[in-house]
Amino acid sequence: MTSLPSDINALSRNAPRRRIVASTAKTTSSIVYEVPASKSLRIESLSVCNTAVGTVTFRLFILGANESTAVSNAVYYDNPLRGNATLLDDSIRYLNAGDRIALRADTASSLSLQIHGVEI
């Protein structure tokens, strides 16, 4: 991943925070978001909600523009989330144009992912 513009924090203070991703996990790694050309993304929060009764294991990846899913770019890897539970992550993350977010779960349609942030 390349470095971000030095003024991204100043820019993001004036940009509206909004939902960037609302997606349901599949059993294969799927791209759920790609930063548009000439944009940057500041992720301010993400939540993963297990709507099933049983535990679901998931993987969440942040990929550079030319990367494939791998252990080296996993944010969560085989993370178990118990039934009817939600994981909240308010870590700030920055992505550049072309960077992508991928998600997979061991049970289809049981996890929903919401990401909020600022696209600049």
C-alpha positions in Angstrom: 0.0 0.0 0.0 1.2 3.5 -0.8 1.4 6.4 1.7 -1.6 8.6 2.1 -1.7 12.4 1.5 -0.4 14.2 4.6 -3.6 16.3 4.7 -6.1 13.4 4.9 -6.9 14.0 8.6 -7.7 17.7 7.9 -9.8 16.7 4.8 -11.7 13.9 6.7 -12.8 16.4 9.4 -14.8 18.3 6.8 -16.1 15.3 4.9 -19.4 13.6 6.0 -19.1 10.3 7.8 -21.3 7.6 6.2 -21.8 3.9 5.8 -19.3 2.7 3.3 -20.1 -1.1 3.4 -23.2 -3.1 4.2 -22.7 -6.7 3.1 -23.5 -10.3 4.0 -20.7 -12.8 4.1 -20.4 -15.7 1.7 -18.5 -19.0 2.1 -15.8 -17.9 -0.3 -13.7 -14.7 0.1 -15.5 -12.0 -1.7 -14.6 -8.3 -2.3 -17.2 -6.2 -0.5 -15.6 -2.8 -1.3 -13.0 -1.2 -3.5 -11.7 2.4 -2.9 -12.6 4.3 -6.1 -9.9 5.8 -8.3 -8.5 9.1 -7.0 -10.1 8.6 -3.6 -8.8 7.6 -0.1 -10.8 6.0 2.7 -10.7 6.5 6.4 -12.4 3.6 8.2 -13.7 4.8 11.5 -15.6 1.8 12.7 -16.7 -1.7 11.6 -19.1 -4.2 13.0 -19.6 -7.8 12.3 -23.0 -9.2 13.4 -23.7 -12.9 13.6 -27.5 -13.4 13.0 -27.3 -17.2 13.4 -27.9 -19.0 16.7 -24.6 -20.9 16.5 -21.0 -19.8 16.3 -19.7 -18.6 12.9 -16.1 -18.3 12.0 -15.1 -15.5 9.6 -12.1 -13.8 7.9 -11.8 -10.1 7.0 -9.0 -8.9 4.8 -7.8 -5.4 3.8 -6.0 -5.9 0.5 -3.7 -3.6 -1.5 -4.7 -3.0 -5.1 -2.8 -6.0 -6.5 -3.0 -8.3 -3.5 -4.9 -11.6 -3.0 -6.4 -12.7 0.3 -3.7 -14.2 2.5 -2.7 -14.5 6.2 -0.5 -11.5 5.8 -3.3 -9.1 5.0 -6.0 -10.5 7.4 -7.5 -8.2 9.9 -9.5 -11.2 11.4 -8.6 -14.8 10.5 -10.8 -17.7 11.5 -12.3 -15.5 14.2 -15.2 -17.3 15.9 -18.2 -15.1 16.7 -20.8 -16.7 18.9 -24.4 -16.8 17.9 -26.4 -13.5 18.0 -23.2 -11.6 18.9 -21.7 -8.5 17.4 -18.0 -7.6 17.1 -17.3 -3.8 17.2 -13.9 -2.5 16.0 -13.3 1.3 16.2 -9.7 1.1 15.0 -8.9 3.8 12.5 -7.6 2.5 9.2 -6.6 4.2 6.0 -7.0 2.8 2.5 -5.8 4.2 -0.9 -7.4 4.1 -4.3 -7.7 0.5 -5.5 -7.4 -1.0 -2.1 -10.1 -3.5 -1.3 -11.9 -5.2 1.6 -12.8 -8.9 1.4 -15.0 -11.0 3.7 -15.8 -14.7 4.1 -17.6 -16.9 6.7 -17.9 -20.6 7.2 -21.7 -20.3 7.1 -23.4 -18.3 4.2 -25.7 -15.4 5.0 -25.1 -15.5 8.7 -22.8 -12.5 9.1 -23.4 -9.0 8.2 -20.6 -6.4 7.9 -21.1 -2.7 8.3 -18.2 -0.2 7.8 -18.5 3.5 8.5 -16.0 6.1 7.5 -15.0 9.0 5.2 -14.2 8.7 1.5 -12.1 11.6 0.4 
